Amino acid sequence: MSGHIDIRVVLTVIETDSEGPALYEVRVNEWPCGHVARVPTGWRKVSEATGRTRGPFFDTAETAALALAGEWG
């Protein structure tokens, strides 16, 4: 018997500025797992402990969210 699991990564815009979306909430299958924010050089994950961006830089919010989702799940 084989099973099928759907994994959905959803970005929800939390904050915008003149350049567009600046902060997203990341959810995996409806469960919140963190935030990603735009910084001058790209996108980074946001530390839940300090509220500061951390980790490597990503080209897009989507790639940052996928990295965060992979870390979470």
PDB file of N, H, CA, C and O in Angstrom:
ATOM      1  N   MET A   1       0.842  -1.172   0.000  1.00  0.00           N
ATOM      2  CA  MET A   1       0.000   0.000   0.000  1.00  0.00           C
ATOM      3  C   MET A   1       0.892   1.242   0.000  1.00  0.00           C
ATOM      4  O   MET A   1       1.759   1.384   0.863  1.00  0.00           O
ATOM      5  N   SER A   2       0.688   2.116  -0.939  1.00  0.00           N
ATOM      6  H   SER A   2      -0.016   2.001  -1.640  1.00  0.00           H
ATOM      7  CA  SER A   2       1.502   3.334  -1.003  1.00  0.00           C
ATOM      8  C   SER A   2       0.654   4.532  -0.592  1.00  0.00           C
ATOM      9  O   SER A   2      -0.535   4.612  -0.898  1.00  0.00           O
ATOM     10  N   GLY A   3       1.301   5.459   0.109  1.00  0.00           N
ATOM     11  H   GLY A   3       2.267   5.393   0.357  1.00  0.00           H
ATOM     12  CA  GLY A   3       0.595   6.658   0.551  1.00  0.00           C
ATOM     13  C   GLY A   3       1.061   7.872  -0.226  1.00  0.00           C
ATOM     14  O   GLY A   3       2.109   7.854  -0.871  1.00  0.00           O
ATOM     15  N   HIS A   4       0.281   8.903  -0.154  1.00  0.00           N
ATOM     16  H   HIS A   4      -0.571   8.917   0.371  1.00  0.00           H
ATOM     17  CA  HIS A   4       0.615  10.156  -0.830  1.00  0.00           C
ATOM     18  C   HIS A   4       0.447  11.288   0.159  1.00  0.00           C
ATOM     19  O   HIS A   4      -0.619  11.453   0.753  1.00  0.00           O
ATOM     20  N   ILE A   5       1.497  12.067   0.334  1.00  0.00           N
ATOM     21  H   ILE A   5       2.362  11.933  -0.148  1.00  0.00           H
ATOM     22  CA  ILE A   5       1.441  13.198   1.255  1.00  0.00           C
ATOM     23  C   ILE A   5       1.631  14.483   0.458  1.00  0.00           C
ATOM     24  O   ILE A   5       2.600  14.626  -0.287  1.00  0.00           O
ATOM     25  N   ASP A   6       0.703  15.406   0.621  1.00  0.00           N
ATOM     26  H   ASP A   6      -0.084  15.290   1.226  1.00  0.00           H
ATOM     27  CA  ASP A   6       0.824  16.718  -0.017  1.00  0.00           C
ATOM     28  C   ASP A   6       1.509  17.667   0.952  1.00  0.00           C
ATOM     29  O   ASP A   6       1.063  17.833   2.087  1.00  0.00           O
ATOM     30  N   ILE A   7       2.583  18.283   0.507  1.00  0.00           N
ATOM     31  H   ILE A   7       2.945  18.149  -0.416  1.00  0.00           H
ATOM     32  CA  ILE A   7       3.264  19.288   1.310  1.00  0.00           C
ATOM     33  C   ILE A   7       3.119  20.618   0.582  1.00  0.00           C
ATOM     34  O   ILE A   7       3.525  20.762  -0.572  1.00  0.00           O
ATOM     35  N   ARG A   8       2.536  21.580   1.275  1.00  0.00           N
ATOM     36  H   ARG A   8       2.207  21.463   2.212  1.00  0.00           H
ATOM     37  CA  ARG A   8       2.332  22.900   0.684  1.00  0.00           C
ATOM     38  C   ARG A   8       3.097  23.932   1.498  1.00  0.00           C
ATOM     39  O   ARG A   8       2.945  24.019   2.716  1.00  0.00           O
ATOM     40  N   VAL A   9       3.911  24.703   0.817  1.00  0.00           N
ATOM     41  H   VAL A   9       4.035  24.632  -0.173  1.00  0.00           H
ATOM     42  CA  VAL A   9       4.606  25.819   1.449  1.00  0.00           C
ATOM     43  C   VAL A   9       3.887  27.087   1.004  1.00  0.00           C
ATOM     44  O   VAL A   9       3.812  27.369  -0.192  1.00  0.00           O
ATOM     45  N   VAL A  10       3.357  27.854   1.959  1.00  0.00           N
ATOM     46  H   VAL A  10       3.418  27.625   2.931  1.00  0.00           H
ATOM     47  CA  VAL A  10       2.571  29.043   1.666  1.00  0.00           C
ATOM     48  C   VAL A  10       3.268  30.277   2.219  1.00  0.00           C
ATOM     49  O   VAL A  10       3.678  30.302   3.380  1.00  0.00           O
ATOM     50  N   LEU A  11       3.398  31.301   1.383  1.00  0.00           N
ATOM     51  H   LEU A  11       3.065  31.281   0.440  1.00  0.00           H
ATOM     52  CA  LEU A  11       3.943  32.586   1.818  1.00  0.00           C
ATOM     53  C   LEU A  11       2.787  33.562   1.973  1.00  0.00           C
ATOM     54  O   LEU A  11       1.977  33.718   1.060  1.00  0.00           O
ATOM     55  N   THR A  12       2.710  34.213   3.116  1.00  0.00           N
ATOM     56  H   THR A  12       3.368  34.086   3.857  1.00  0.00           H
ATOM     57  CA  THR A  12       1.692  35.227   3.365  1.00  0.00           C
ATOM     58  C   THR A  12       2.387  36.559   3.617  1.00  0.00           C
ATOM     59  O   THR A  12       3.246  36.659   4.493  1.00  0.00           O
ATOM     60  N   VAL A  13       2.020  37.577   2.856  1.00  0.00           N
ATOM     61  H   VAL A  13       1.322  37.496   2.144  1.00  0.00           H
ATOM     62  CA  VAL A  13       2.646  38.887   3.019  1.00  0.00           C
ATOM     63  C   VAL A  13       2.233  39.494   4.354  1.00  0.00           C
ATOM     64  O   VAL A  13       1.045  39.598   4.658  1.00  0.00           O
ATOM     65  N   ILE A  14       3.226  39.894   5.148  1.00  0.00           N
ATOM     66  H   ILE A  14       4.191  39.810   4.901  1.00  0.00           H
ATOM     67  CA  ILE A  14       2.983  40.510   6.452  1.00  0.00           C
ATOM     68  C   ILE A  14       3.252  42.011   6.390  1.00  0.00           C
ATOM     69  O   ILE A  14       2.544  42.803   7.011  1.00  0.00           O
ATOM     70  N   GLU A  15       4.282  42.393   5.634  1.00  0.00           N
ATOM     71  H   GLU A  15       4.857  41.749   5.129  1.00  0.00           H
ATOM     72  CA  GLU A  15       4.683  43.805   5.598  1.00  0.00           C
ATOM     73  C   GLU A  15       5.130  44.166   4.187  1.00  0.00           C
ATOM     74  O   GLU A  15       5.802  43.380   3.519  1.00  0.00           O
ATOM     75  N   THR A  16       4.756  45.353   3.742  1.00  0.00           N
ATOM     76  H   THR A  16       4.211  45.992   4.285  1.00  0.00           H
ATOM     77  CA  THR A  16       5.187  45.850   2.434  1.00  0.00           C
ATOM     78  C   THR A  16       5.764  47.246   2.597  1.00  0.00           C
ATOM     79  O   THR A  16       5.523  47.925   3.595  1.00  0.00           O
ATOM     80  N   ASP A  17       6.528  47.658   1.598  1.00  0.00           N
ATOM     81  H   ASP A  17       6.723  47.107   0.787  1.00  0.00           H
ATOM     82  CA  ASP A  17       7.014  49.035   1.546  1.00  0.00           C
ATOM     83  C   ASP A  17       6.992  49.478   0.091  1.00  0.00           C
ATOM     84  O   ASP A  17       6.354  48.829  -0.738  1.00  0.00           O
ATOM     85  N   SER A  18       7.667  50.557  -0.232  1.00  0.00           N
ATOM     86  H   SER A  18       8.186  51.084   0.442  1.00  0.00           H
ATOM     87  CA  SER A  18       7.604  51.097  -1.591  1.00  0.00           C
ATOM     88  C   SER A  18       8.175  50.139  -2.632  1.00  0.00           C
ATOM     89  O   SER A  18       7.864  50.271  -3.816  1.00  0.00           O
ATOM     90  N   GLU A  19       8.996  49.186  -2.223  1.00  0.00           N
ATOM     91  H   GLU A  19       9.248  49.078  -1.262  1.00  0.00           H
ATOM     92  CA  GLU A  19       9.578  48.218  -3.165  1.00  0.00           C
ATOM     93  C   GLU A  19       8.757  46.942  -3.267  1.00  0.00           C
ATOM     94  O   GLU A  19       9.104  46.039  -4.029  1.00  0.00           O
ATOM     95  N   GLY A  20       7.669  46.862  -2.503  1.00  0.00           N
ATOM     96  H   GLY A  20       7.387  47.596  -1.885  1.00  0.00           H
ATOM     97  CA  GLY A  20       6.833  45.662  -2.550  1.00  0.00           C
ATOM     98  C   GLY A  20       6.908  44.882  -1.255  1.00  0.00           C
ATOM     99  O   GLY A  20       7.263  45.435  -0.214  1.00  0.00           O
ATOM    100  N   PRO A  21       6.572  43.583  -1.308  1.00  0.00           N
ATOM    101  CA  PRO A  21       6.583  42.774  -0.093  1.00  0.00           C
ATOM    102  C   PRO A  21       7.958  42.764   0.574  1.00  0.00           C
ATOM    103  O   PRO A  21       8.974  42.558  -0.090  1.00  0.00           O
ATOM    104  N   ALA A  22       7.984  42.989   1.893  1.00  0.00           N
ATOM    105  H   ALA A  22       7.158  43.156   2.433  1.00  0.00           H
ATOM    106  CA  ALA A  22       9.245  43.048   2.630  1.00  0.00           C
ATOM    107  C   ALA A  22       9.364  41.937   3.665  1.00  0.00           C
ATOM    108  O   ALA A  22      10.469  41.582   4.076  1.00  0.00           O
ATOM    109  N   LEU A  23       8.221  41.386   4.089  1.00  0.00           N
ATOM    110  H   LEU A  23       7.323  41.675   3.756  1.00  0.00           H
ATOM    111  CA  LEU A  23       8.243  40.335   5.104  1.00  0.00           C
ATOM    112  C   LEU A  23       7.122  39.350   4.828  1.00  0.00           C
ATOM    113  O   LEU A  23       5.976  39.744   4.610  1.00  0.00           O
ATOM    114  N   TYR A  24       7.454  38.074   4.840  1.00  0.00           N
ATOM    115  H   TYR A  24       8.384  37.754   5.018  1.00  0.00           H
ATOM    116  CA  TYR A  24       6.470  37.015   4.621  1.00  0.00           C
ATOM    117  C   TYR A  24       6.439  36.075   5.817  1.00  0.00           C
ATOM    118  O   TYR A  24       7.466  35.817   6.445  1.00  0.00           O
ATOM    119  N   GLU A  25       5.261  35.569   6.124  1.00  0.00           N
ATOM    120  H   GLU A  25       4.426  35.779   5.615  1.00  0.00           H
ATOM    121  CA  GLU A  25       5.147  34.438   7.042  1.00  0.00           C
ATOM    122  C   GLU A  25       5.186  33.178   6.193  1.00  0.00           C
ATOM    123  O   GLU A  25       4.572  33.123   5.128  1.00  0.00           O
ATOM    124  N   VAL A  26       5.904  32.169   6.661  1.00  0.00           N
ATOM    125  H   VAL A  26       6.403  32.214   7.526  1.00  0.00           H
ATOM    126  CA  VAL A  26       6.006  30.897   5.957  1.00  0.00           C
ATOM    127  C   VAL A  26       5.187  29.857   6.706  1.00  0.00           C
ATOM    128  O   VAL A  26       5.325  29.692   7.919  1.00  0.00           O
ATOM    129  N   ARG A  27       4.333  29.158   5.964  1.00  0.00           N
ATOM    130  H   ARG A  27       4.221  29.292   4.980  1.00  0.00           H
ATOM    131  CA  ARG A  27       3.566  28.057   6.553  1.00  0.00           C
ATOM    132  C   ARG A  27       3.798  26.794   5.738  1.00  0.00           C
ATOM    133  O   ARG A  27       3.926  26.840   4.515  1.00  0.00           O
ATOM    134  N   VAL A  28       3.849  25.689   6.422  1.00  0.00           N
ATOM    135  H   VAL A  28       3.744  25.651   7.416  1.00  0.00           H
ATOM    136  CA  VAL A  28       3.932  24.381   5.770  1.00  0.00           C
ATOM    137  C   VAL A  28       2.690  23.605   6.189  1.00  0.00           C
ATOM    138  O   VAL A  28       2.494  23.312   7.368  1.00  0.00           O
ATOM    139  N   ASN A  29       1.852  23.275   5.203  1.00  0.00           N
ATOM    140  H   ASN A  29       2.012  23.512   4.245  1.00  0.00           H
ATOM    141  CA  ASN A  29       0.599  22.576   5.491  1.00  0.00           C
ATOM    142  C   ASN A  29      -0.172  23.242   6.626  1.00  0.00           C
ATOM    143  O   ASN A  29      -0.618  22.578   7.561  1.00  0.00           O
ATOM    144  N   GLU A  30      -0.322  24.556   6.534  1.00  0.00           N
ATOM    145  H   GLU A  30       0.041  25.096   5.775  1.00  0.00           H
ATOM    146  CA  GLU A  30      -1.101  25.362   7.479  1.00  0.00           C
ATOM    147  C   GLU A  30      -0.407  25.608   8.813  1.00  0.00           C
ATOM    148  O   GLU A  30      -0.950  26.329   9.651  1.00  0.00           O
ATOM    149  N   TRP A  31       0.765  25.041   9.038  1.00  0.00           N
ATOM    150  H   TRP A  31       1.206  24.455   8.357  1.00  0.00           H
ATOM    151  CA  TRP A  31       1.484  25.262  10.295  1.00  0.00           C
ATOM    152  C   TRP A  31       2.508  26.368  10.112  1.00  0.00           C
ATOM    153  O   TRP A  31       3.329  26.292   9.198  1.00  0.00           O
ATOM    154  N   PRO A  32       2.484  27.410  10.967  1.00  0.00           N
ATOM    155  CA  PRO A  32       3.485  28.475  10.854  1.00  0.00           C
ATOM    156  C   PRO A  32       4.871  27.949  11.205  1.00  0.00           C
ATOM    157  O   PRO A  32       5.027  27.220  12.185  1.00  0.00           O
ATOM    158  N   CYS A  33       5.867  28.308  10.422  1.00  0.00           N
ATOM    159  H   CYS A  33       5.741  28.900   9.626  1.00  0.00           H
ATOM    160  CA  CYS A  33       7.218  27.816  10.715  1.00  0.00           C
ATOM    161  C   CYS A  33       8.268  28.913  10.645  1.00  0.00           C
ATOM    162  O   CYS A  33       9.461  28.618  10.707  1.00  0.00           O
ATOM    163  N   GLY A  34       7.858  30.168  10.520  1.00  0.00           N
ATOM    164  H   GLY A  34       6.888  30.408  10.470  1.00  0.00           H
ATOM    165  CA  GLY A  34       8.831  31.251  10.562  1.00  0.00           C
ATOM    166  C   GLY A  34       8.521  32.352   9.565  1.00  0.00           C
ATOM    167  O   GLY A  34       7.443  32.398   8.973  1.00  0.00           O
ATOM    168  N   HIS A  35       9.496  33.242   9.395  1.00  0.00           N
ATOM    169  H   HIS A  35      10.371  33.205   9.876  1.00  0.00           H
ATOM    170  CA  HIS A  35       9.342  34.391   8.505  1.00  0.00           C
ATOM    171  C   HIS A  35      10.593  34.569   7.653  1.00  0.00           C
ATOM    172  O   HIS A  35      11.691  34.176   8.045  1.00  0.00           O
ATOM    173  N   VAL A  36      10.404  35.169   6.481  1.00  0.00           N
ATOM    174  H   VAL A  36       9.512  35.489   6.163  1.00  0.00           H
ATOM    175  CA  VAL A  36      11.533  35.563   5.635  1.00  0.00           C
ATOM    176  C   VAL A  36      11.370  37.047   5.310  1.00  0.00           C
ATOM    177  O   VAL A  36      10.257  37.533   5.107  1.00  0.00           O
ATOM    178  N   ALA A  37      12.503  37.758   5.264  1.00  0.00           N
ATOM    179  H   ALA A  37      13.406  37.363   5.429  1.00  0.00           H
ATOM    180  CA  ALA A  37      12.478  39.203   5.072  1.00  0.00           C
ATOM    181  C   ALA A  37      13.444  39.635   3.984  1.00  0.00           C
ATOM    182  O   ALA A  37      14.494  39.026   3.781  1.00  0.00           O
ATOM    183  N   ARG A  38      13.063  40.703   3.286  1.00  0.00           N
ATOM    184  H   ARG A  38      12.210  41.198   3.451  1.00  0.00           H
ATOM    185  CA  ARG A  38      13.954  41.267   2.270  1.00  0.00           C
ATOM    186  C   ARG A  38      15.015  42.111   2.968  1.00  0.00           C
ATOM    187  O   ARG A  38      14.716  42.891   3.872  1.00  0.00           O
ATOM    188  N   VAL A  39      16.238  41.943   2.538  1.00  0.00           N
ATOM    189  H   VAL A  39      16.481  41.310   1.804  1.00  0.00           H
ATOM    190  CA  VAL A  39      17.363  42.750   3.024  1.00  0.00           C
ATOM    191  C   VAL A  39      18.040  43.340   1.793  1.00  0.00           C
ATOM    192  O   VAL A  39      17.706  42.941   0.677  1.00  0.00           O
ATOM    193  N   PRO A  40      18.981  44.280   1.948  1.00  0.00           N
ATOM    194  CA  PRO A  40      19.567  44.940   0.769  1.00  0.00           C
ATOM    195  C   PRO A  40      20.161  43.994  -0.281  1.00  0.00           C
ATOM    196  O   PRO A  40      20.157  44.309  -1.471  1.00  0.00           O
ATOM    197  N   THR A  41      20.670  42.840   0.156  1.00  0.00           N
ATOM    198  H   THR A  41      20.673  42.584   1.123  1.00  0.00           H
ATOM    199  CA  THR A  41      21.311  41.940  -0.796  1.00  0.00           C
ATOM    200  C   THR A  41      20.438  40.776  -1.250  1.00  0.00           C
ATOM    201  O   THR A  41      20.896  39.943  -2.032  1.00  0.00           O
ATOM    202  N   GLY A  42      19.220  40.696  -0.791  1.00  0.00           N
ATOM    203  H   GLY A  42      18.848  41.372  -0.155  1.00  0.00           H
ATOM    204  CA  GLY A  42      18.350  39.587  -1.186  1.00  0.00           C
ATOM    205  C   GLY A  42      17.323  39.286  -0.120  1.00  0.00           C
ATOM    206  O   GLY A  42      16.622  40.187   0.342  1.00  0.00           O
ATOM    207  N   TRP A  43      17.223  38.018   0.280  1.00  0.00           N
ATOM    208  H   TRP A  43      17.792  37.286  -0.095  1.00  0.00           H
ATOM    209  CA  TRP A  43      16.261  37.579   1.286  1.00  0.00           C
ATOM    210  C   TRP A  43      16.964  36.728   2.321  1.00  0.00           C
ATOM    211  O   TRP A  43      17.908  36.000   2.014  1.00  0.00           O
ATOM    212  N   ARG A  44      16.484  36.829   3.571  1.00  0.00           N
ATOM    213  H   ARG A  44      15.717  37.420   3.821  1.00  0.00           H
ATOM    214  CA  ARG A  44      17.031  36.000   4.639  1.00  0.00           C
ATOM    215  C   ARG A  44      15.903  35.512   5.539  1.00  0.00           C
ATOM    216  O   ARG A  44      14.814  36.084   5.573  1.00  0.00           O
ATOM    217  N   LYS A  45      16.198  34.439   6.264  1.00  0.00           N
ATOM    218  H   LYS A  45      17.083  33.975   6.236  1.00  0.00           H
ATOM    219  CA  LYS A  45      15.273  33.949   7.278  1.00  0.00           C
ATOM    220  C   LYS A  45      15.348  34.866   8.495  1.00  0.00           C
ATOM    221  O   LYS A  45      16.368  35.512   8.733  1.00  0.00           O
ATOM    222  N   VAL A  46      14.265  34.917   9.260  1.00  0.00           N
ATOM    223  H   VAL A  46      13.437  34.392   9.067  1.00  0.00           H
ATOM    224  CA  VAL A  46      14.205  35.760  10.459  1.00  0.00           C
ATOM    225  C   VAL A  46      14.262  34.860  11.691  1.00  0.00           C
ATOM    226  O   VAL A  46      13.494  33.904  11.799  1.00  0.00           O
ATOM    227  N   SER A  47      15.161  35.162  12.612  1.00  0.00           N
ATOM    228  H   SER A  47      15.784  35.939  12.524  1.00  0.00           H
ATOM    229  CA  SER A  47      15.281  34.399  13.845  1.00  0.00           C
ATOM    230  C   SER A  47      14.071  34.634  14.733  1.00  0.00           C
ATOM    231  O   SER A  47      13.709  35.779  15.005  1.00  0.00           O
ATOM    232  N   GLU A  48      13.450  33.561  15.182  1.00  0.00           N
ATOM    233  H   GLU A  48      13.745  32.631  14.961  1.00  0.00           H
ATOM    234  CA  GLU A  48      12.305  33.689  16.084  1.00  0.00           C
ATOM    235  C   GLU A  48      12.755  34.226  17.444  1.00  0.00           C
ATOM    236  O   GLU A  48      11.985  34.898  18.130  1.00  0.00           O
ATOM    237  N   ALA A  49      13.994  33.934  17.836  1.00  0.00           N
ATOM    238  H   ALA A  49      14.620  33.388  17.279  1.00  0.00           H
ATOM    239  CA  ALA A  49      14.485  34.349  19.147  1.00  0.00           C
ATOM    240  C   ALA A  49      14.805  35.841  19.207  1.00  0.00           C
ATOM    241  O   ALA A  49      14.477  36.513  20.185  1.00  0.00           O
ATOM    242  N   THR A  50      15.450  36.360  18.149  1.00  0.00           N
ATOM    243  H   THR A  50      15.715  35.814  17.354  1.00  0.00           H
ATOM    244  CA  THR A  50      15.910  37.753  18.193  1.00  0.00           C
ATOM    245  C   THR A  50      15.132  38.686  17.282  1.00  0.00           C
ATOM    246  O   THR A  50      15.185  39.904  17.457  1.00  0.00           O
ATOM    247  N   GLY A  51      14.409  38.136  16.309  1.00  0.00           N
ATOM    248  H   GLY A  51      14.365  37.148  16.167  1.00  0.00           H
ATOM    249  CA  GLY A  51      13.707  38.969  15.334  1.00  0.00           C
ATOM    250  C   GLY A  51      14.626  39.521  14.260  1.00  0.00           C
ATOM    251  O   GLY A  51      14.194  40.304  13.414  1.00  0.00           O
ATOM    252  N   ARG A  52      15.891  39.120  14.286  1.00  0.00           N
ATOM    253  H   ARG A  52      16.242  38.484  14.974  1.00  0.00           H
ATOM    254  CA  ARG A  52      16.855  39.594  13.287  1.00  0.00           C
ATOM    255  C   ARG A  52      16.998  38.574  12.170  1.00  0.00           C
ATOM    256  O   ARG A  52      16.755  37.382  12.357  1.00  0.00           O
ATOM    257  N   THR A  53      17.397  39.069  11.002  1.00  0.00           N
ATOM    258  H   THR A  53      17.595  40.037  10.849  1.00  0.00           H
ATOM    259  CA  THR A  53      17.621  38.149   9.894  1.00  0.00           C
ATOM    260  C   THR A  53      18.874  37.336  10.180  1.00  0.00           C
ATOM    261  O   THR A  53      19.796  37.799  10.852  1.00  0.00           O
ATOM    262  N   ARG A  54      18.888  36.120   9.659  1.00  0.00           N
ATOM    263  H   ARG A  54      18.140  35.744   9.113  1.00  0.00           H
ATOM    264  CA  ARG A  54      20.012  35.221   9.910  1.00  0.00           C
ATOM    265  C   ARG A  54      20.179  34.263   8.744  1.00  0.00           C
ATOM    266  O   ARG A  54      19.330  34.183   7.856  1.00  0.00           O
ATOM    267  N   GLY A  55      21.278  33.546   8.765  1.00  0.00           N
ATOM    268  H   GLY A  55      21.967  33.611   9.486  1.00  0.00           H
ATOM    269  CA  GLY A  55      21.512  32.518   7.765  1.00  0.00           C
ATOM    270  C   GLY A  55      22.000  33.081   6.449  1.00  0.00           C
ATOM    271  O   GLY A  55      22.283  34.274   6.338  1.00  0.00           O
ATOM    272  N   PRO A  56      22.098  32.218   5.453  1.00  0.00           N
ATOM    273  CA  PRO A  56      22.597  32.647   4.151  1.00  0.00           C
ATOM    274  C   PRO A  56      21.614  33.562   3.431  1.00  0.00           C
ATOM    275  O   PRO A  56      20.438  33.638   3.786  1.00  0.00           O
ATOM    276  N   PHE A  57      22.112  34.248   2.424  1.00  0.00           N
ATOM    277  H   PHE A  57      23.067  34.186   2.135  1.00  0.00           H
ATOM    278  CA  PHE A  57      21.253  35.080   1.584  1.00  0.00           C
ATOM    279  C   PHE A  57      20.622  34.219   0.498  1.00  0.00           C
ATOM    280  O   PHE A  57      21.228  33.258   0.025  1.00  0.00           O
ATOM    281  N   PHE A  58      19.400  34.571   0.108  1.00  0.00           N
ATOM    282  H   PHE A  58      18.907  35.351   0.493  1.00  0.00           H
ATOM    283  CA  PHE A  58      18.691  33.871  -0.958  1.00  0.00           C
ATOM    284  C   PHE A  58      18.255  34.874  -2.007  1.00  0.00           C
ATOM    285  O   PHE A  58      17.998  36.037  -1.698  1.00  0.00           O
ATOM    286  N   ASP A  59      18.174  34.422  -3.247  1.00  0.00           N
ATOM    287  H   ASP A  59      18.383  33.477  -3.499  1.00  0.00           H
ATOM    288  CA  ASP A  59      17.796  35.302  -4.353  1.00  0.00           C
ATOM    289  C   ASP A  59      16.340  35.755  -4.272  1.00  0.00           C
ATOM    290  O   ASP A  59      16.020  36.897  -4.601  1.00  0.00           O
ATOM    291  N   THR A  60      15.473  34.869  -3.839  1.00  0.00           N
ATOM    292  H   THR A  60      15.733  33.941  -3.571  1.00  0.00           H
ATOM    293  CA  THR A  60      14.043  35.185  -3.802  1.00  0.00           C
ATOM    294  C   THR A  60      13.436  34.782  -2.467  1.00  0.00           C
ATOM    295  O   THR A  60      14.007  33.982  -1.726  1.00  0.00           O
ATOM    296  N   ALA A  61      12.280  35.342  -2.174  1.00  0.00           N
ATOM    297  H   ALA A  61      11.816  35.992  -2.776  1.00  0.00           H
ATOM    298  CA  ALA A  61      11.548  34.958  -0.965  1.00  0.00           C
ATOM    299  C   ALA A  61      11.168  33.486  -1.022  1.00  0.00           C
ATOM    300  O   ALA A  61      11.135  32.803   0.002  1.00  0.00           O
ATOM    301  N   GLU A  62      10.881  33.003  -2.226  1.00  0.00           N
ATOM    302  H   GLU A  62      10.908  33.558  -3.058  1.00  0.00           H
ATOM    303  CA  GLU A  62      10.455  31.616  -2.384  1.00  0.00           C
ATOM    304  C   GLU A  62      11.571  30.648  -2.009  1.00  0.00           C
ATOM    305  O   GLU A  62      11.322  29.661  -1.318  1.00  0.00           O
ATOM    306  N   THR A  63      12.811  30.918  -2.459  1.00  0.00           N
ATOM    307  H   THR A  63      13.014  31.721  -3.021  1.00  0.00           H
ATOM    308  CA  THR A  63      13.914  30.014  -2.118  1.00  0.00           C
ATOM    309  C   THR A  63      14.240  30.092  -0.634  1.00  0.00           C
ATOM    310  O   THR A  63      14.610  29.086  -0.028  1.00  0.00           O
ATOM    311  N   ALA A  64      14.109  31.269  -0.046  1.00  0.00           N
ATOM    312  H   ALA A  64      13.809  32.086  -0.539  1.00  0.00           H
ATOM    313  CA  ALA A  64      14.319  31.410   1.407  1.00  0.00           C
ATOM    314  C   ALA A  64      13.250  30.613   2.158  1.00  0.00           C
ATOM    315  O   ALA A  64      13.551  29.926   3.133  1.00  0.00           O
ATOM    316  N   ALA A  65      12.012  30.710   1.701  1.00  0.00           N
ATOM    317  H   ALA A  65      11.768  31.269   0.908  1.00  0.00           H
ATOM    318  CA  ALA A  65      10.915  29.993   2.363  1.00  0.00           C
ATOM    319  C   ALA A  65      11.092  28.483   2.261  1.00  0.00           C
ATOM    320  O   ALA A  65      10.826  27.760   3.221  1.00  0.00           O
ATOM    321  N   LEU A  66      11.535  28.009   1.111  1.00  0.00           N
ATOM    322  H   LEU A  66      11.752  28.596   0.332  1.00  0.00           H
ATOM    323  CA  LEU A  66      11.751  26.575   0.942  1.00  0.00           C
ATOM    324  C   LEU A  66      12.866  26.081   1.848  1.00  0.00           C
ATOM    325  O   LEU A  66      12.789  24.979   2.392  1.00  0.00           O
ATOM    326  N   ALA A  67      13.906  26.900   2.011  1.00  0.00           N
ATOM    327  H   ALA A  67      13.968  27.795   1.569  1.00  0.00           H
ATOM    328  CA  ALA A  67      14.990  26.523   2.936  1.00  0.00           C
ATOM    329  C   ALA A  67      14.474  26.469   4.364  1.00  0.00           C
ATOM    330  O   ALA A  67      14.806  25.550   5.112  1.00  0.00           O
ATOM    331  N   LEU A  68      13.662  27.451   4.746  1.00  0.00           N
ATOM    332  H   LEU A  68      13.393  28.198   4.139  1.00  0.00           H
ATOM    333  CA  LEU A  68      13.090  27.478   6.083  1.00  0.00           C
ATOM    334  C   LEU A  68      12.149  26.295   6.291  1.00  0.00           C
ATOM    335  O   LEU A  68      12.160  25.669   7.351  1.00  0.00           O
ATOM    336  N   ALA A  69      11.347  25.993   5.294  1.00  0.00           N
ATOM    337  H   ALA A  69      11.339  26.502   4.433  1.00  0.00           H
ATOM    338  CA  ALA A  69      10.426  24.864   5.390  1.00  0.00           C
ATOM    339  C   ALA A  69      11.188  23.550   5.534  1.00  0.00           C
ATOM    340  O   ALA A  69      10.776  22.669   6.288  1.00  0.00           O
ATOM    341  N   GLY A  70      12.292  23.420   4.813  1.00  0.00           N
ATOM    342  H   GLY A  70      12.627  24.136   4.200  1.00  0.00           H
ATOM    343  CA  GLY A  70      13.106  22.214   4.918  1.00  0.00           C
ATOM    344  C   GLY A  70      13.737  22.084   6.291  1.00  0.00           C
ATOM    345  O   GLY A  70      13.874  20.978   6.816  1.00  0.00           O
ATOM    346  N   GLU A  71      14.122  23.211   6.874  1.00  0.00           N
ATOM    347  H   GLU A  71      14.011  24.109   6.448  1.00  0.00           H
ATOM    348  CA  GLU A  71      14.706  23.239   8.212  1.00  0.00           C
ATOM    349  C   GLU A  71      13.661  22.869   9.253  1.00  0.00           C
ATOM    350  O   GLU A  71      13.950  22.170  10.224  1.00  0.00           O
ATOM    351  N   TRP A  72      12.446  23.348   9.034  1.00  0.00           N
ATOM    352  H   TRP A  72      12.212  23.916   8.245  1.00  0.00           H
ATOM    353  CA  TRP A  72      11.354  23.114   9.979  1.00  0.00           C
ATOM    354  C   TRP A  72      10.862  21.682   9.926  1.00  0.00           C
ATOM    355  O   TRP A  72      10.589  21.062  10.953  1.00  0.00           O
ATOM    356  N   GLY A  73      10.752  21.165   8.702  1.00  0.00           N
ATOM    357  H   GLY A  73      10.974  21.669   7.867  1.00  0.00           H
ATOM    358  CA  GLY A  73      10.164  19.844   8.533  1.00  0.00           C
ATOM    359  C   GLY A  73      11.188  18.828   8.204  1.00  0.00           C
ATOM    360  O   GLY A  73      10.860  17.654   8.028  1.00  0.00           O
TER     361      GLY A  73
END
